[in-house]
Amino acid sequence: MVLGFDTSNYTTSVAISDGVGGKNCSRLLDVRPGELGLRQSDALFAHVKRLPELARALFAEYPGAEITAITDDCDRSGWRGYMRCGMDAMKTSTRPLQPFETEKPLGAYKLVIVGSPVWAGRCASPIRALLKRRGLEMENVAYVVTRSTTQRSEEVYDQMDMYTGQAHRLAVSLRPDSEGYEFWRNDFVQNVRRLLEND
């Protein structure tokens, strides 16, 4: 299975394919009447809020795969939220997580893939909170970090490993719309497939 996300053209999209067929779920971002668009930070958070809804609709048709959104109790919308994200990441502080459920205990999955944007050179605070509280339950873990700069920020993997029982099995650092993005994304997907087939 290949899972893809796209946030271009004011549209949040999630797609999955098994190489033969697939499905795409998309939805346009909301822009208030009379306004010409959204600020970049507002668009980013609108996409982040929309992804879980679309992913749940997509995964409903693929039993055995599961996606869970991790959020904390902090308002991270608008420019104040953008600044709060950077400050929280630099201080490595965390806040209480919003409740979430998984179908099985985290240790029962063959692989848990943890995704995090890079905030100020560190993993996002809600992801740090997840790993602090539940990281030791994850027996096999892989990381996908997304970034907006040319720096690969691979040191974020080590930050995340501090809270897990074992070091990550796989990891990838992706910068959307950059040269090499599709290559590294597809390489990660192939490595996940091989790991799951061989374990």
C-alpha positions in Angstrom: 0.0 0.0 0.0 1.2 3.5 -0.8 -0.3 6.4 1.1 0.0 9.9 -0.3 -0.9 13.4 1.0 -1.2 16.6 -1.1 -2.0 20.1 0.0 -1.7 22.1 -3.2 -4.2 24.4 -4.9 -6.1 25.1 -1.6 -7.1 21.4 -1.5 -6.4 18.8 1.2 -6.0 15.4 -0.4 -5.3 11.9 1.0 -4.9 8.9 -1.4 -4.0 5.3 -1.1 -3.1 2.7 -3.8 -2.1 -0.9 -3.8 -0.5 -0.7 -7.3 -3.6 -1.9 -9.0 -6.4 0.4 -7.8 -6.9 3.1 -5.2 -8.9 5.9 -3.8 -8.6 9.6 -3.3 -10.4 11.8 -0.8 -10.1 15.6 -1.3 -11.7 18.7 0.1 -11.2 22.4 -0.6 -10.1 24.7 2.2 -12.7 27.2 3.4 -12.1 30.8 2.5 -14.4 33.5 4.0 -16.6 35.3 1.6 -14.9 38.5 0.3 -11.4 37.3 1.1 -8.9 36.4 -1.7 -7.3 33.5 0.1 -5.6 32.4 3.3 -2.3 33.3 5.0 0.3 30.5 4.8 0.1 29.7 8.5 -3.7 29.7 8.5 -3.7 27.4 5.4 -1.2 25.0 7.1 -3.3 24.6 10.2 -6.5 24.2 8.1 -4.8 21.3 6.2 -3.6 19.8 9.5 -7.2 19.9 10.9 -8.7 18.5 7.7 -6.3 15.5 7.2 -7.8 13.3 10.0 -11.3 13.5 8.6 -10.2 12.6 5.1 -7.9 9.9 6.3 -10.6 8.2 8.3 -12.9 8.2 5.3 -10.2 6.7 3.2 -9.1 4.0 5.6 -12.6 2.9 6.2 -12.3 0.8 3.0 -8.9 -0.7 4.0 -9.1 -3.0 7.0 -5.9 -3.6 8.8 -4.6 -0.1 8.3 -5.2 2.6 10.8 -4.4 6.3 11.2 -4.8 8.3 14.4 -4.4 12.1 14.8 -2.5 13.3 17.8 -3.4 16.7 19.2 -2.9 18.5 22.5 -5.1 20.9 24.4 -3.4 24.0 23.0 -4.9 26.4 20.4 -2.4 26.5 17.6 -4.4 28.4 15.1 -3.4 31.8 13.5 -0.1 33.6 14.0 -0.2 33.3 17.8 -0.5 29.5 17.4 2.3 29.5 14.9 4.6 31.3 17.4 3.4 29.1 20.2 4.4 26.0 18.2 8.0 27.2 17.8 8.3 28.3 21.4 6.9 25.0 22.8 9.3 23.0 20.5 12.4 25.0 21.5 11.5 24.6 25.2 10.7 20.9 24.6 7.6 21.5 26.7 4.5 19.4 26.3 0.8 19.8 27.1 -1.9 17.2 27.9 -3.0 15.3 24.8 -6.5 15.1 23.6 -7.9 11.6 24.1 -7.3 9.1 21.2 -7.9 5.4 20.7 -6.3 2.7 18.6 -7.9 -0.6 17.6 -5.1 -2.5 19.2 -2.5 -1.8 21.9 0.5 0.1 20.3 2.8 -2.8 21.0 0.6 -5.2 19.0 1.2 -3.4 15.7 4.0 -4.8 13.4 5.1 -1.2 12.8 3.9 2.2 14.2 4.8 5.0 11.8 5.0 8.3 13.7 4.7 11.5 11.6 5.8 14.9 12.8 6.4 18.3 11.3 9.7 19.9 12.3 9.1 22.9 14.5 12.2 25.1 15.2 14.5 22.1 14.5 12.6 19.8 16.8 9.7 17.3 16.7 6.3 18.9 17.2 5.2 19.2 20.8 2.1 17.0 20.5 4.3 14.2 19.1 6.9 14.7 21.8 4.0 14.4 24.3 2.8 11.2 22.7 6.3 9.6 22.8 6.9 10.7 26.4 3.6 9.0 27.5 3.3 6.1 25.1 6.7 5.6 23.4 7.8 2.7 25.5 4.8 0.7 24.2 6.0 1.0 20.6 8.1 -2.1 19.9 8.7 -1.3 16.2 8.6 2.4 15.1 9.4 4.4 12.0 9.4 8.2 11.5 8.3 10.5 8.8 9.3 14.1 9.5 8.2 17.0 7.2 10.1 20.2 7.0 10.0 23.6 5.2 13.7 24.2 5.0 16.6 22.6 3.0 18.1 21.3 6.3 17.3 17.6 6.5 16.7 17.8 10.3 17.6 14.2 10.8 18.6 14.9 14.4 14.9 14.9 15.1 15.0 11.1 14.8 17.4 10.9 17.8 15.1 13.3 19.8 12.2 11.0 19.2 14.2 7.8 20.0 14.9 9.2 23.5 11.3 8.2 24.4 10.9 4.8 22.7 11.9 1.4 23.9 14.1 0.7 20.8 15.6 2.9 18.2 13.6 3.5 15.0 13.6 0.9 12.3 13.1 3.3 9.4 12.9 7.1 8.9 12.6 9.7 6.2 12.8 13.5 6.2 10.6 15.0 3.5 10.3 18.6 2.2 7.1 18.8 0.1 7.5 20.2 -3.4 11.3 19.8 -3.3 13.5 18.0 -5.8 13.8 14.5 -4.6 10.6 14.5 -2.6 8.9 11.7 -4.6 12.1 9.6 -4.7 12.6 9.7 -0.9 8.9 9.2 -0.2 8.7 6.2 -2.5 12.0 4.8 -1.1 10.5 4.9 2.4 7.3 3.2 1.3 9.3 0.4 -0.4 11.4 0.0 2.8 8.3 -0.2 4.9 6.8 -2.9 2.6 10.0 -5.0 2.8 10.2 -4.7 6.6 6.6 -5.8 7.0 7.0 -8.7 4.6 10.2 -10.0 6.3 9.2 -9.6 9.9 
